[in-house]
Structure formats: C-alpha cells, structure tokens
C-alpha cells in the first residue's frame, strides 16, 4: 500500500472534525512536516480560525515519532485530548494503518493522592496526621468538598483535578494532593501501585503523543530530572506565553508565613537545638520583612544578608537532623518527614540562591495587601536556558496567533534564545519563521481606531477625556464592549463611573464573579460590557454580536517600577541595545496583539478595536506596535468610527430581531 500524502491525511482529519480546509492550515502542515523531517526548528504564526491544532497534529502523527505537545491553557489541553486527538486518530487510522495512542501528563499536584486521602495530611501543630474529614464540619463548604472528593476517588479513572466537575476549592484540593517534593515515591508508598500520578506517567511512556503544559515543560528543562518521556518532536502551542511560564517556574519566593510553616513542620522531627535555631532565624527574617519596602535590590543589604545566612544555615542543620533521626511515635512518619523536608529545603534553596547573588538573577521585595511581604528572586532572562534545554536534540515547533511582532519573528525569537532569523552561529539554533495568515479579511471585518485627540495618558492620572470617549463609543456600539485596561484600578474606576453615566448598559467587572461566569454573561446579552485587566486581554473567545467593540485604555507597557522588567531593560541597554524596544515595547506589542485578537473570532464578526492612547498614532514606536496587530482598516476619525459602530449595531439588532421571530 502506498504511503498516504500529507494532503490526504489533512483532508481526512479536517472532515472528521467537521471543519473546512484552509490555505493557511495547509501551509502550516507542510511547514511542520518539513521541520520534523529535517529535525529543524520552526516558528509559525497562525491567526485565529486557521485550525492550527490540526496543522501540527496531522504531520506529527504521520511522522510516527513520539511527540510532546505543550500548551499554556487548560482549555486547549482539554480540546486536544477530548476532541481533536480522538477524532484525528480515528480519521487517520485507515490511512496510516495504525492507531497512535495519546495521553495527558501534568505535574503531580494535579492528581489526587490516595495516601493523603486515606491516611490524612501532616498537621503543623500536632504529631501524626490530621484527619481532614473529621475536622471539617460536614455542612461547611470545605467539608462538602472533601466528602465529594472521597466519593469521587472511587469513581475516577484518572484522579486528575480537572476531570472533577464541578470543581473544589484550592484549600480542599491541597488536603488531598502532594507536590513532587512531598511525594513518598511509588516504591515507599502503600498506595504506590494505585497512584494516579504514576499511572499518568506510565500512560505517557506508552503514548505517541503526550499533551502537557508549559509549566511541566519548564520543570523538565530546569530541574534536570526528566519528568517527560523521551521525545523526538516538541510542539509548543500558545507559544507567546512560554517565556512567562518558564520565568514563573524559575522564580523563588520566601515569605514569613512559609518560613514559619517550615519551622512548625520540622519541630517535632528534630532535636530541640536544631528546632530552636530555625525558630530564631525565622523570627529574625520576619522582623526584617515587616520593615521591607517594595522594590528591586541591586545589592543585598547587610541586615538581609545576615538574616538569610542565619536562615540558610539553620535550614541546613534541620535538613541533616531530619535525615538522622527516627521517631516511631509519629504516625506515618515518612509522610510527615517528607512534607517537613520539602518545606525546609525550599527555604534553604531560596535563601542560598539570593545569597549567591548571581548577576543573572533579579531580587526584589514585594508587598501584597492580603499575603503581606515576600522576597522574590527570578532569572534576568530565560533565553539561555531555553536555547540550551529546549532546542537540543529534537525538532521544535512553536506556534501562536501572535509571534510576529513589529513585522518579524526576531523579537520573540530573541526571548526564546534564538538569534536573528537566517543568521548562522555556532551556538545559535537554526530556525525559520512562517506566517500562514488568517482566513479572516481583517480590513473588511475590523477597524483600528486611535483616539489621537485625547491628552497623553499620565501614569495613574485621572483621565476624564478618556472616560468621555469610552462612554460615547459604548453608546454608539449599543453596549457589546470588551474593555481591556492596563491596571485593575483603571478598570474599577471606569466601571464605577460608567455605571452611573450609562446605567442602561450593564457593566461586568473582573473580580466580581469568576472569569468563566463573567464571559458567559457577557456573551449572553449583547447590551452588556465587560471590563477587566490582564487575563481578559488573552482569555476571551466570544464570537458574534456580543463583542463588537474592543477598547484598550492605553498602551500596556510594563510599569516603570516592575523590578524584573526594568532589570531586563537595563541589561539590554548595558549591552548596547535598545532596552525600551527590546523589553517594554515587545511586552506591549504582544499584549495588544492578543487583545486586538478578541474582536474577530468568526468569519461573520464585524467591529472596532479602539485604542484610547494617542501615542499609538504620534510616538515613534507606534508603527512597531501597529505592525504587530491584525491588518485592520486604520483611522483616527472619531465621527467616522461612531457612524461605523452605529451601523454595525443596527445590523446586529436587525439580525437578532429576525432570529427571534
């Protein structure tokens, strides 16, 4: 039997999912197949509606090598495992004459721990284990969640938290799950043979396609101990999020609460001298943190250095003491010991890292209204780590709707540790970028409007003219507005003001309900507006008449006092580069491209992206930012935009009336 062509396979898969083959999807599939065959690296920008998951799944399945697909969001992981992969495998089976297996793999804390469920969880204040089921009142929300989890444990095949519907609180889940550091290990655990996390790993070892998340991919790269099975091809979807997720995994944190928890967990397992030493060090650290002012620490102050040294040394003593003592009076001692070790080792490792003072790390104080002060340390850049760990010994495909910023892939490429496209270099992985476009006609479907007449926004200043403009735009659009704000404070002020100005248009505000509930309510009523910040710039998929106006209050540059961003910017400048363009403008371009992408989600969508910041039209960097957005028809004419919005609103109302009859 002759080997089926890629076009035959793609056609079969697209038909199976009820889709339509698109030129961009074909181009993507061909490019991915070429990269896999050559063992090379590829960045693919695939606009909304391209069908990019089939664009990489079909050539990956056709090749027959093991593939890891890493995504940023739970929604896409579920779509791949529950919809795209089953249908694609079924469709390709007759042509490939084999049925590739696929599996989902997540971090250990995402799976129910049977040991903790049945034996209880180590308790900070007492010897032995704490029976959470007895302690939580059965009528309380926590008690009800725990009882549901116990019942679910007898029914579930995966133990995966995301398979539990409806979900439970983080507090409840924390009592029936463990981190990888707290885990006893399958050979030492009485429930090792039934362990859900171990079963997921075994399924992944046998699967041809393993779907995971960016965080586990980062852990696999950073910690050296492999958690993902060996694979020949890596596909990173939602790749615009990768650097942020890897940075998050590589960031260490110390808080007084965390240190005190480590003290309590270790106290019953070590001798009095070691426990007192750690307690004293914790008290000194807590006193210092009460006085700490938020901001970057370019050098470690003497008092902090002393407190961290004392903490590190005390933690090291406790770690040795925990390893040297056994106490049979402690119920399920191994579990108690493992949890205590995990807490104390984290304290030791972060203190040691800050004290080492690497030039590649950024250290800062942070203060949160709810959680208090924390000391954080993060890598200045993860590009070197990604270059070394991600692109060695396998073909890598990275894809997203927003990878091409300012007209090329080099900005995103640099953040991933890649040199300029096409540049040869001994240590630089070779790669190419492909923009397969979008099936949407952006110039006919959308308008990019810049409110050039507004005053230049000042940091945290009152913007009465912006609120006037926003009010008029919403009225012209008949509601139907997604408001993307550069800060939560700005979103709250705008919602409060406009609720009193235009009460006929309901305004939903991020934080007042769950994100899922907000988006559901926004989609259900076209007159409704939804205001919010960061997660709305990327997490809203509402095709149709409910979202016909997307407003950005201002260009979303990082705050000047953001310790990590400002440190990265300074590092670029010290190396002779343009720090503002490399860091701040790239950050803003990525967010704006994601935000503008909320407008056109289907072929029938029409609307306006309104940027209420004159700098997009007047500043030198404005052209770079505009070149990062979809190719909408561009204008600064406010009257024309109001007429267009009114016409779009009228057409939508006409359609709604016809559908209601």
Number of C-alpha atoms within 10 A of each C-alpha: 5 5 9 12 10 16 15 11 21 25 17 21 25 22 15 17 16 9 11 12 17 16 14 22 27 21 18 27 24 17 23 29 22 15 20 22 14 11 15 20 23 22 24 28 25 27 24 19 18 24 21 23 19 22 25 26 25 26 24 25 23 19 15 14 14 22 26 30 25 26 25 19 15 12 10 18 21 16 12 22 17 11 12 20 26 16 19 24 21 16 21 24 14 11 18 17 10 12 15 21 17 22 20 22 26 20 18 23 19 19 25 27 26 22 21 22 19 14 17 20 23 25 16 21 12 13 18 20 19 19 17 23 19 10 10 16 12 14 9 10 13 21 18 17 21 24 16 15 23 17 10 16 17 9 10 15 11 18 23 19 17 14 14 15 8 8 14 18 11 9 11 19 21 16 20 23 22 23 15 13 16 20 21 20 14 14 9 11 16 13 17 18 11 14 20 22 24 16 17 19 21 14 17 23 18 15 19 20 27 25 23 24 24 25 22 22 26 23 18 17 19 16 10 9 9 13 17 19 18 13 17 16 24 24 23 24 26 19 26 23 17 24 18 14 19 24 18 14 16 17 16 20 20 21 20 22 15 16 24 21 18 25 25 19 25 28 24 21 25 22 14 10 12 21 21 16 18 28 21 15 23 27 16 19 23 20 12 15 21 13 9 17 12 16 16 21 14 14 11 17 9 9 12 17 15 16 19 25 18 20 27 24 17 23 32 19 17 29 20 13 17 22 12 10 10 14 12 8 9 17 15 16 17 18 24 24 22 18 24 27 24 18 22 27 19 19 24 22 17 20 25 16 17 24 16 11 15 12 9 12 18 25 27 23 19 20 16 9 6 6 11 13 23 21 23 18 23 22 21 20 22 18 20 14 17 21 19 14 15 20 22 11 12 18 23 25 26 23 27 20 25 28 29 27 23 21 15 17 21 19 21 23 20 16 21 22 20 22 20 19 16 10 11 12 10 6 10 15 18 18 22 18 22 19 20 20 21 20 18 20 14 20 13 12 19 24 24 24 23 24 21 19 14 16 15 15 17 8 8 9 8 12 16 13 13 20 19 12 14 21 17 14 22 27 19 21 26 25 27 27 31 30 28 28 23 20 16 17 13 20 20 17 12 24 23 13 13 18 14 9 13 15 9 13 20 18 22 21 21 20 13 9 11 10 17 11 11 19 19 13 16 23 22 13 16 24 21 22 26 25 23 25 22 16 12 21 23 17 16 22 16 21 18 20 26 24 31 30 30 27 24 24 23 22 22 21 18 17 13 10 12 12 22 21 22 20 21 21 20 17 17 16 14 11 9 9 13 14 21 19 17 18 21 19 22 22 19 20 26 22 22 26 23 23 25 26 22 23 29 28 19 16 14 11 20 25 29 29 25 25 24 26 21 20 20 21 19 13 10 10 15 17 14 18 22 21 16 24 23 25 16 20 14 15 16 17 13 18 9 12 22 18 13 18 24 18 15 22 24 15 13 19 15 12 12 13 10 9 8 7 5
